[in-house]
Amino acid sequence: MATCEVCGNDYDMAFEVTAQGATHVFDSFECAAHELAPVCEHCGCRILGHGVQVGGQFFCCAHCAQQGHESGAEIVDRTG
């Protein structure tokens, strides 16, 4: 069994995720998202989808990117 690095649960179905050269052990996708998903610079939610990246900052959507970034450029969500 392996121990989740977020909640400490010792679980027989734990899994490993390798991200940016580091391997992590989790017992659920919830714990993996809590540890690895970026946080929106404007509203603070975890970004579980594609999100928007502007000037090195991450946002959950174009609206938050427009509110939270000072570039003045029009920012749109990527579609299709």
The first five atom37 places (N, CA, C, CB, O) and aatype in JSON, in Angstrom:
{
  "aatype": [12, 0, 16, 4, 6, 19, 4, 7, 2, 3, 18, 3, 12, 0, 13, 6, 19, 16, 0, 5, 7, 0, 16, 8, 19, 13, 3, 15, 13, 6, 4, 0, 0, 8, 6, 10, 0, 14, 19, 4, 6, 8, 4, 7, 4, 1, 9, 10, 7, 8, 7, 19, 5, 19, 7, 7, 5, 13, 13, 4, 4, 0, 8, 4, 0, 5, 5, 7, 8, 6, 15, 7, 0, 6, 9, 19, 3, 1, 16, 7],
  "atom_mask": [
    [1, 1, 1, 1, 1],
    [1, 1, 1, 1, 1],
    [1, 1, 1, 1, 1],
    [1, 1, 1, 1, 1],
    [1, 1, 1, 1, 1],
    [1, 1, 1, 1, 1],
    [1, 1, 1, 1, 1],
    [1, 1, 1, 0, 1],
    [1, 1, 1, 1, 1],
    [1, 1, 1, 1, 1],
    [1, 1, 1, 1, 1],
    [1, 1, 1, 1, 1],
    [1, 1, 1, 1, 1],
    [1, 1, 1, 1, 1],
    [1, 1, 1, 1, 1],
    [1, 1, 1, 1, 1],
    [1, 1, 1, 1, 1],
    [1, 1, 1, 1, 1],
    [1, 1, 1, 1, 1],
    [1, 1, 1, 1, 1],
    [1, 1, 1, 0, 1],
    [1, 1, 1, 1, 1],
    [1, 1, 1, 1, 1],
    [1, 1, 1, 1, 1],
    [1, 1, 1, 1, 1],
    [1, 1, 1, 1, 1],
    [1, 1, 1, 1, 1],
    [1, 1, 1, 1, 1],
    [1, 1, 1, 1, 1],
    [1, 1, 1, 1, 1],
    [1, 1, 1, 1, 1],
    [1, 1, 1, 1, 1],
    [1, 1, 1, 1, 1],
    [1, 1, 1, 1, 1],
    [1, 1, 1, 1, 1],
    [1, 1, 1, 1, 1],
    [1, 1, 1, 1, 1],
    [1, 1, 1, 1, 1],
    [1, 1, 1, 1, 1],
    [1, 1, 1, 1, 1],
    [1, 1, 1, 1, 1],
    [1, 1, 1, 1, 1],
    [1, 1, 1, 1, 1],
    [1, 1, 1, 0, 1],
    [1, 1, 1, 1, 1],
    [1, 1, 1, 1, 1],
    [1, 1, 1, 1, 1],
    [1, 1, 1, 1, 1],
    [1, 1, 1, 0, 1],
    [1, 1, 1, 1, 1],
    [1, 1, 1, 0, 1],
    [1, 1, 1, 1, 1],
    [1, 1, 1, 1, 1],
    [1, 1, 1, 1, 1],
    [1, 1, 1, 0, 1],
    [1, 1, 1, 0, 1],
    [1, 1, 1, 1, 1],
    [1, 1, 1, 1, 1],
    [1, 1, 1, 1, 1],
    [1, 1, 1, 1, 1],
    [1, 1, 1, 1, 1],
    [1, 1, 1, 1, 1],
    [1, 1, 1, 1, 1],
    [1, 1, 1, 1, 1],
    [1, 1, 1, 1, 1],
    [1, 1, 1, 1, 1],
    [1, 1, 1, 1, 1],
    [1, 1, 1, 0, 1],
    [1, 1, 1, 1, 1],
    [1, 1, 1, 1, 1],
    [1, 1, 1, 1, 1],
    [1, 1, 1, 0, 1],
    [1, 1, 1, 1, 1],
    [1, 1, 1, 1, 1],
    [1, 1, 1, 1, 1],
    [1, 1, 1, 1, 1],
    [1, 1, 1, 1, 1],
    [1, 1, 1, 1, 1],
    [1, 1, 1, 1, 1],
    [1, 1, 1, 0, 1]
  ],
  "atom_positions": [
    [[0.84, -1.19, 0.0], [0.0, 0.0, 0.0], [0.87, 1.24, 0.0], [-0.95, 0.01, 1.21], [2.02, 1.22, 0.46]],
    [[0.32, 2.31, -0.51], [1.04, 3.58, -0.57], [0.24, 4.65, 0.17], [1.32, 4.0, -2.04], [-0.98, 4.57, 0.27]],
    [[0.94, 5.64, 0.67], [0.32, 6.71, 1.45], [0.18, 7.97, 0.61], [1.15, 7.0, 2.72], [1.13, 8.42, -0.02]],
    [[-1.03, 8.53, 0.6], [-1.3, 9.77, -0.13], [-0.53, 10.92, 0.52], [-2.83, 10.08, -0.16], [-0.56, 11.09, 1.73]],
    [[0.17, 11.69, -0.3], [0.98, 12.78, 0.25], [0.16, 13.99, 0.68], [2.0, 13.22, -0.76], [0.68, 14.89, 1.33]],
    [[-1.13, 14.02, 0.32], [-1.98, 15.14, 0.73], [-2.73, 14.82, 2.02], [-2.98, 15.48, -0.39], [-2.65, 15.57, 3.0]],
    [[-3.45, 13.71, 2.03], [-4.3, 13.41, 3.19], [-3.72, 12.37, 4.13], [-5.65, 12.95, 2.72], [-4.22, 12.19, 5.25]],
    [[-2.67, 11.67, 3.69], [-2.05, 10.68, 4.56], [-2.73, 9.33, 4.58], [0.0, 0.0, 0.0], [-2.33, 8.45, 5.34]],
    [[-3.76, 9.14, 3.76], [-4.48, 7.87, 3.7], [-3.58, 6.78, 3.12], [-5.76, 8.01, 2.86], [-2.97, 6.96, 2.07]],
    [[-3.51, 5.65, 3.81], [-2.76, 4.49, 3.33], [-3.74, 3.65, 2.53], [-2.11, 3.66, 4.53], [-4.65, 3.05, 3.1]],
    [[-3.58, 3.6, 1.21], [-4.61, 3.09, 0.32], [-4.03, 2.08, -0.66], [-5.29, 4.24, -0.43], [-2.99, 2.33, -1.27]],
    [[-4.71, 0.95, -0.82], [-4.19, -0.08, -1.71], [-4.35, 0.25, -3.2], [-4.89, -1.38, -1.42], [-3.75, -0.42, -4.04]],
    [[-5.13, 1.28, -3.53], [-5.29, 1.67, -4.94], [-4.72, 3.06, -5.2], [-6.78, 1.64, -5.32], [-5.17, 3.76, -6.12]],
    [[-3.75, 3.47, -4.41], [-3.08, 4.76, -4.63], [-2.41, 4.74, -6.0], [-2.04, 5.06, -3.5], [-2.1, 3.67, -6.54]],
    [[-2.17, 5.91, -6.55], [-1.54, 6.01, -7.86], [-0.47, 7.08, -7.84], [-2.59, 6.32, -8.96], [-0.45, 7.95, -6.97]],
    [[0.43, 7.0, -8.81], [1.52, 7.97, -8.93], [1.26, 8.9, -10.1], [2.87, 7.25, -9.09], [0.74, 8.49, -11.14]],
    [[1.65, 10.15, -9.92], [1.61, 11.14, -10.99], [3.0, 11.76, -11.07], [0.49, 12.25, -10.74], [3.55, 12.21, -10.07]],
    [[3.56, 11.76, -12.28], [4.86, 12.41, -12.47], [4.61, 13.73, -13.19], [5.85, 11.5, -13.28], [4.05, 13.75, -14.29]],
    [[5.02, 14.82, -12.58], [4.84, 16.15, -13.15], [6.11, 16.95, -12.95], [3.63, 16.88, -12.49], [6.63, 17.05, -11.84]],
    [[6.61, 17.51, -14.03], [7.82, 18.33, -14.01], [8.98, 17.61, -13.32], [7.54, 19.65, -13.32], [9.73, 18.21, -12.55]],
    [[9.1, 16.3, -13.59], [10.22, 15.52, -13.08], [10.07, 14.99, -11.68], [0.0, 0.0, 0.0], [10.95, 14.26, -11.21]],
    [[9.0, 15.32, -10.98], [8.78, 14.84, -9.61], [7.61, 13.85, -9.6], [8.51, 16.02, -8.64], [6.61, 14.08, -10.28]],
    [[7.75, 12.78, -8.85], [6.68, 11.78, -8.73], [5.94, 11.98, -7.42], [7.25, 10.35, -8.82], [6.54, 12.13, -6.36]],
    [[4.61, 11.99, -7.52], [3.73, 12.2, -6.37], [2.81, 11.0, -6.21], [2.9, 13.51, -6.53], [2.5, 10.33, -7.2]],
    [[2.38, 10.72, -4.99], [1.47, 9.6, -4.71], [0.19, 10.16, -4.12], [2.12, 8.57, -3.74], [0.22, 10.97, -3.19]],
    [[-0.96, 9.73, -4.69], [-2.27, 10.2, -4.24], [-3.23, 9.03, -4.11], [-2.84, 11.26, -5.21], [-3.04, 7.99, -4.74]],
    [[-4.26, 9.21, -3.3], [-5.29, 8.18, -3.18], [-6.54, 8.56, -3.96], [-5.64, 7.96, -1.72], [-7.45, 7.74, -4.09]],
    [[-6.61, 9.79, -4.47], [-7.79, 10.23, -5.22], [-7.42, 11.37, -6.16], [-8.92, 10.67, -4.25], [-6.41, 12.04, -5.98]],
    [[-8.26, 11.56, -7.17], [-8.05, 12.69, -8.08], [-8.24, 14.01, -7.33], [-9.01, 12.61, -9.28], [-7.6, 15.01, -7.67]],
    [[-9.1, 14.01, -6.33], [-9.31, 15.22, -5.53], [-8.01, 15.66, -4.86], [-10.39, 14.97, -4.45], [-7.66, 16.84, -4.9]],
    [[-7.29, 14.72, -4.26], [-6.01, 15.07, -3.62], [-4.98, 15.49, -4.66], [-5.48, 13.88, -2.81], [-4.2, 16.41, -4.41]],
    [[-4.97, 14.82, -5.81], [-4.03, 15.19, -6.87], [-4.29, 16.61, -7.34], [-4.12, 14.2, -8.05], [-3.35, 17.39, -7.51]],
    [[-5.56, 16.96, -7.56], [-5.91, 18.31, -8.01], [-5.55, 19.33, -6.94], [-7.4, 18.4, -8.35], [-5.04, 20.41, -7.26]],
    [[-5.8, 19.01, -5.69], [-5.48, 19.93, -4.6], [-3.99, 20.26, -4.58], [-5.91, 19.32, -3.25], [-3.6, 21.4, -4.32]],
    [[-3.17, 19.27, -4.85], [-1.72, 19.46, -4.78], [-1.12, 20.04, -6.05], [-1.06, 18.15, -4.48], [-0.21, 20.86, -5.98]],
    [[-1.63, 19.63, -7.23], [-0.94, 19.95, -8.47], [-1.6, 21.02, -9.35], [-0.81, 18.72, -9.26], [-0.92, 21.68, -10.13]],
    [[-2.9, 21.19, -9.23], [-3.59, 22.14, -10.11], [-3.2, 23.58, -9.76], [-5.12, 21.97, -10.01], [-3.14, 23.94, -8.59]],
    [[-2.94, 24.4, -10.79], [-2.64, 25.8, -10.51], [-3.86, 26.53, -9.95], [-2.15, 26.51, -11.78], [-4.99, 26.05, -10.08]],
    [[-3.64, 27.66, -9.33], [-4.7, 28.46, -8.73], [-4.91, 29.71, -9.56], [-4.37, 28.83, -7.25], [-3.94, 30.35, -9.97]],
    [[-6.17, 30.07, -9.83], [-6.49, 31.28, -10.59], [-5.98, 32.5, -9.83], [-8.03, 31.39, -10.84], [-6.25, 32.66, -8.64]],
    [[-5.25, 33.35, -10.53], [-4.68, 34.56, -9.92], [-5.75, 35.58, -9.51], [-3.7, 35.22, -10.89], [-5.49, 36.46, -8.69]],
    [[-6.96, 35.46, -10.08], [-8.01, 36.43, -9.77], [-8.98, 35.92, -8.7], [-8.79, 36.78, -11.04], [-9.18, 36.58, -7.68]],
    [[-9.58, 34.74, -8.93], [-10.63, 34.28, -8.01], [-10.15, 33.22, -7.02], [-11.78, 33.73, -8.79], [-10.84, 32.94, -6.04]],
    [[-8.99, 32.63, -7.27], [-8.43, 31.68, -6.33], [-8.89, 30.24, -6.47], [0.0, 0.0, 0.0], [-8.5, 29.39, -5.67]],
    [[-9.73, 29.95, -7.48], [-10.18, 28.57, -7.64], [-9.08, 27.72, -8.28], [-11.46, 28.51, -8.49], [-8.17, 28.25, -8.93]],
    [[-9.15, 26.41, -8.11], [-8.21, 25.49, -8.75], [-8.58, 25.39, -10.22], [-8.23, 24.09, -8.07], [-9.75, 25.27, -10.56]],
    [[-7.59, 25.43, -11.08], [-7.82, 25.36, -12.52], [-7.71, 23.91, -12.94], [-6.81, 26.25, -13.3], [-6.62, 23.34, -13.0]],
    [[-8.87, 23.31, -13.24], [-8.91, 21.9, -13.61], [-9.06, 21.71, -15.11], [-10.04, 21.22, -12.89], [-8.91, 20.59, -15.6]],
    [[-9.35, 22.75, -15.84], [-9.46, 22.68, -17.29], [-8.25, 23.33, -17.93], [0.0, 0.0, 0.0], [-7.17, 23.36, -17.35]],
    [[-8.46, 23.85, -19.13], [-7.35, 24.46, -19.86], [-6.91, 25.78, -19.24], [-7.75, 24.69, -21.3], [-5.72, 26.07, -19.18]],
    [[-7.86, 26.59, -18.79], [-7.51, 27.88, -18.21], [-6.91, 28.82, -19.23], [0.0, 0.0, 0.0], [-6.91, 28.54, -20.43]],
    [[-6.42, 29.93, -18.76], [-5.83, 30.98, -19.59], [-4.51, 31.39, -18.94], [-6.8, 32.21, -19.77], [-4.46, 31.62, -17.73]],
    [[-3.47, 31.5, -19.74], [-2.19, 31.96, -19.22], [-1.84, 33.27, -19.91], [-1.06, 30.88, -19.44], [-1.82, 33.36, -21.13]],
    [[-1.56, 34.28, -19.09], [-1.22, 35.6, -19.62], [0.0, 36.1, -18.85], [-2.42, 36.6, -19.49], [-0.04, 36.26, -17.63]],
    [[1.09, 36.35, -19.58], [2.28, 36.91, -18.96], [2.79, 36.13, -17.77], [0.0, 0.0, 0.0], [3.25, 36.72, -16.79]],
    [[2.71, 34.81, -17.83], [3.21, 33.99, -16.73], [2.21, 33.79, -15.6], [0.0, 0.0, 0.0], [2.52, 33.1, -14.63]],
    [[1.03, 34.38, -15.69], [0.0, 34.21, -14.67], [-1.06, 33.25, -15.21], [-0.64, 35.57, -14.27], [-1.32, 33.22, -16.41]],
    [[-1.68, 32.47, -14.31], [-2.71, 31.53, -14.69], [-4.07, 32.0, -14.2], [-2.39, 30.13, -14.14], [-4.2, 32.49, -13.08]],
    [[-5.08, 31.85, -15.06], [-6.45, 32.23, -14.73], [-7.38, 31.09, -15.16], [-6.85, 33.57, -15.42], [-7.07, 30.34, -16.08]],
    [[-8.51, 30.97, -14.49], [-9.44, 29.89, -14.81], [-10.24, 30.16, -16.08], [-10.39, 29.67, -13.65], [-10.71, 29.22, -16.72]],
    [[-10.4, 31.43, -16.46], [-11.19, 31.78, -17.63], [-10.77, 33.16, -18.14], [-12.71, 31.75, -17.3], [-10.02, 33.88, -17.49]],
    [[-11.28, 33.52, -19.31], [-10.95, 34.82, -19.9], [-11.45, 35.97, -19.04], [-11.53, 34.94, -21.31], [-10.78, 37.0, -18.93]],
    [[-12.61, 35.81, -18.42], [-13.15, 36.88, -17.57], [-12.19, 37.19, -16.42], [-14.53, 36.48, -17.01], [-11.87, 38.36, -16.18]],
    [[-11.74, 36.16, -15.73], [-10.79, 36.37, -14.63], [-9.48, 36.95, -15.13], [-10.54, 35.06, -13.87], [-8.86, 37.78, -14.46]],
    [[-9.04, 36.51, -16.3], [-7.79, 37.03, -16.87], [-7.93, 38.52, -17.16], [-7.42, 36.27, -18.16], [-7.0, 39.29, -16.91]],
    [[-9.08, 38.93, -17.68], [-9.29, 40.36, -17.97], [-9.36, 41.18, -16.69], [-10.57, 40.56, -18.78], [-8.89, 42.31, -16.65]],
    [[-9.95, 40.6, -15.65], [-10.06, 41.3, -14.37], [-8.73, 41.35, -13.62], [-11.1, 40.64, -13.51], [-8.44, 42.32, -12.92]],
    [[-7.93, 40.29, -13.76], [-6.75, 40.16, -12.94], [-5.43, 40.53, -13.59], [0.0, 0.0, 0.0], [-4.4, 40.56, -12.92]],
    [[-5.44, 40.81, -14.9], [-4.18, 41.13, -15.58], [-4.26, 42.54, -16.14], [-3.89, 40.12, -16.72], [-5.31, 42.96, -16.63]],
    [[-3.17, 43.26, -16.08], [-3.16, 44.67, -16.44], [-2.68, 44.95, -17.86], [-2.31, 45.43, -15.48], [-2.35, 46.09, -18.18]],
    [[-2.62, 43.93, -18.72], [-2.05, 44.12, -20.05], [-2.9, 45.02, -20.94], [-1.86, 42.78, -20.72], [-2.38, 45.68, -21.83]],
    [[-4.2, 45.04, -20.7], [-5.09, 45.83, -21.55], [-5.45, 45.12, -22.83], [0.0, 0.0, 0.0], [-6.32, 45.59, -23.56]],
    [[-4.81, 44.0, -23.13], [-5.12, 43.24, -24.34], [-6.41, 42.48, -24.16], [-3.97, 42.29, -24.69], [-6.75, 42.06, -23.05]],
    [[-7.12, 42.3, -25.26], [-8.34, 41.48, -25.2], [-7.92, 40.03, -25.01], [-9.23, 41.66, -26.5], [-7.06, 39.51, -25.73]],
    [[-8.53, 39.39, -24.05], [-8.22, 38.0, -23.72], [-9.46, 37.18, -23.95], [-7.7, 37.85, -22.25], [-10.53, 37.51, -23.45]],
    [[-9.33, 36.1, -24.71], [-10.49, 35.25, -24.99], [-10.15, 33.8, -24.64], [-10.93, 35.36, -26.48], [-9.0, 33.37, -24.74]],
    [[-11.19, 33.06, -24.23], [-11.01, 31.63, -24.0], [-10.77, 30.94, -25.33], [-12.23, 31.01, -23.29], [-11.31, 31.35, -26.35]],
    [[-9.96, 29.9, -25.3], [-9.73, 29.11, -26.5], [-10.95, 28.2, -26.7], [-8.41, 28.27, -26.39], [-11.47, 27.64, -25.74]],
    [[-11.38, 28.08, -27.93], [-12.53, 27.22, -28.22], [-12.16, 26.25, -29.32], [-13.77, 28.06, -28.63], [-11.26, 26.5, -30.13]],
    [[-12.87, 25.14, -29.34], [-12.77, 24.1, -30.35], [-11.46, 23.75, -30.78], [0.0, 0.0, 0.0], [-11.31, 22.87, -31.64]]
  ]
}
